[in-house]
Amino acid sequence: MTNESGKFIFEASTPWQDAGGGAERQILGYNDNIMMVKVSFDAGEVGAVHAHPHTQVTYVAEGKFEFTIGGETKIVSKGDALYMEPDVEHGCTCLETGILIDCFNPMRDTFIGK
């Protein structure tokens, strides 16, 4: 492995980063093949429509979001999940303050400054 997080990632000592659009992210763990990221949104904040070469699965830990994936739009809430194939455009609007848990394969090396 070229890139790898520590074995234990503690919320209190893990810094938040600007994720754009007012959202913040916290890198929870990764290696070259996988990455988990917590993203915090306030109501009204937007995750701009974008695409990337990574497979992504997202779990809604808190809140309510309007998500668009590949031109299809749905409202998702706490407990729901989303799957995004590589290179498919997706984005969201936070309807109620919330937290998303994103998992990527391979890792998003730009999130750790590589």
Backbone torsions as a table, in degrees:
resi	resn	phi	psi	omega
1	MET	NA	133.1	176.2
2	THR	-86.4	-43.7	-179.5
3	ASN	-115.1	137.8	179.6
4	GLU	-163.0	135.1	176.3
5	SER	-80.4	175.0	172.2
6	GLY	-68.9	167.4	-178.9
7	LYS	-72.6	-34.6	-179.7
8	PHE	-117.3	128.2	-179.7
9	ILE	-119.9	112.8	-177.0
10	PHE	-99.6	128.4	-176.6
11	GLU	-53.8	-45.0	-174.8
12	ALA	-63.3	-25.8	-177.7
13	SER	-111.0	10.1	178.6
14	THR	-102.1	118.8	-175.9
15	PRO	-69.3	151.8	172.6
16	TRP	-91.3	145.0	178.2
17	GLN	-120.2	151.8	173.7
18	ASP	-67.2	124.1	179.3
19	ALA	-103.8	3.3	-179.2
20	GLY	89.3	151.3	177.8
21	GLY	66.3	15.0	-178.8
22	GLY	94.6	-12.3	179.2
23	ALA	-78.7	157.0	176.3
24	GLU	-127.1	150.2	178.9
25	ARG	-128.3	152.6	177.9
26	GLN	-128.3	121.6	-179.3
27	ILE	-78.8	120.6	-173.5
28	LEU	-96.2	-31.1	178.3
29	GLY	175.2	151.7	-177.1
30	TYR	-167.2	160.3	160.0
31	ASN	-143.7	-170.4	-176.7
32	ASP	-59.5	-26.0	-173.1
33	ASN	-98.3	-17.8	-174.0
34	ILE	-152.3	151.3	176.0
35	MET	-149.1	138.4	173.6
36	MET	-117.6	133.3	-174.9
37	VAL	-135.4	134.5	174.0
38	LYS	-98.1	131.2	-178.8
39	VAL	-123.7	127.3	-178.2
40	SER	-107.1	130.6	179.7
41	PHE	-126.2	141.8	166.6
42	ASP	-92.5	155.8	178.9
43	ALA	-54.3	136.0	179.1
44	GLY	92.5	-16.1	179.1
45	GLU	-72.7	151.3	-174.4
46	VAL	-120.5	132.0	167.3
47	GLY	-92.4	102.7	-172.7
48	ALA	-54.4	146.6	177.3
49	VAL	-62.0	130.6	-178.7
50	HIS	-157.1	171.4	174.2
51	ALA	-140.5	154.3	177.9
52	HIS	-152.0	163.3	-175.5
53	PRO	-79.4	7.3	-177.3
54	HIS	-95.0	143.8	166.3
55	THR	-74.2	138.8	-177.8
56	GLN	-133.9	135.9	170.0
57	VAL	-123.9	132.4	-177.3
58	THR	-123.8	134.7	176.2
59	TYR	-112.0	131.9	177.4
60	VAL	-86.5	104.8	-178.4
61	ALA	-82.4	-31.9	179.5
62	GLU	-153.5	152.6	171.1
63	GLY	90.1	-167.1	-179.7
64	LYS	-140.9	137.1	-175.2
65	PHE	-136.1	147.9	167.3
66	GLU	-100.2	115.0	-177.4
67	PHE	-110.4	140.2	170.6
68	THR	-119.6	126.4	178.5
69	ILE	-130.4	118.4	178.4
70	GLY	55.5	36.9	177.5
71	GLY	86.4	-5.1	178.3
72	GLU	-101.8	130.3	-176.0
73	THR	-116.0	133.8	177.2
74	LYS	-145.3	156.6	173.8
75	ILE	-92.7	130.6	177.9
76	VAL	-125.0	150.1	-176.6
77	SER	-133.6	175.7	178.7
78	LYS	-43.4	128.9	179.1
79	GLY	96.4	-16.0	178.8
80	ASP	-83.9	163.2	179.0
81	ALA	-139.0	161.0	-178.2
82	LEU	-136.3	149.0	176.9
83	TYR	-124.5	130.1	179.2
84	MET	-124.3	119.2	176.0
85	GLU	-69.5	158.7	176.4
86	PRO	-57.3	142.9	173.8
87	ASP	66.0	13.6	176.0
88	VAL	-95.1	128.6	179.6
89	GLU	-65.5	137.8	178.2
90	HIS	-153.6	157.4	178.1
91	GLY	-172.5	173.2	-177.6
92	CYS	-150.6	162.1	169.2
93	THR	-124.4	130.7	179.4
94	CYS	-81.5	119.5	-179.3
95	LEU	-91.3	-33.4	175.8
96	GLU	-137.0	132.1	-177.3
97	THR	-37.7	132.2	-173.6
98	GLY	-158.0	177.5	179.2
99	ILE	-134.3	132.8	174.8
100	LEU	-111.7	144.4	172.1
101	ILE	-111.9	112.1	-178.5
102	ASP	-101.3	136.5	172.3
103	CYS	-121.5	133.2	-176.2
104	PHE	-124.3	144.7	170.0
105	ASN	-135.7	124.7	-11.0
106	PRO	-70.3	-178.5	-179.5
107	MET	-59.3	156.0	175.1
108	ARG	-90.3	89.6	-175.5
109	ASP	-62.3	-25.4	178.2
110	THR	-67.5	-21.0	178.8
111	PHE	-71.7	-21.6	179.7
112	ILE	-112.5	15.8	174.5
113	GLY	77.3	24.4	178.8
114	LYS	-97.4	NA	NA
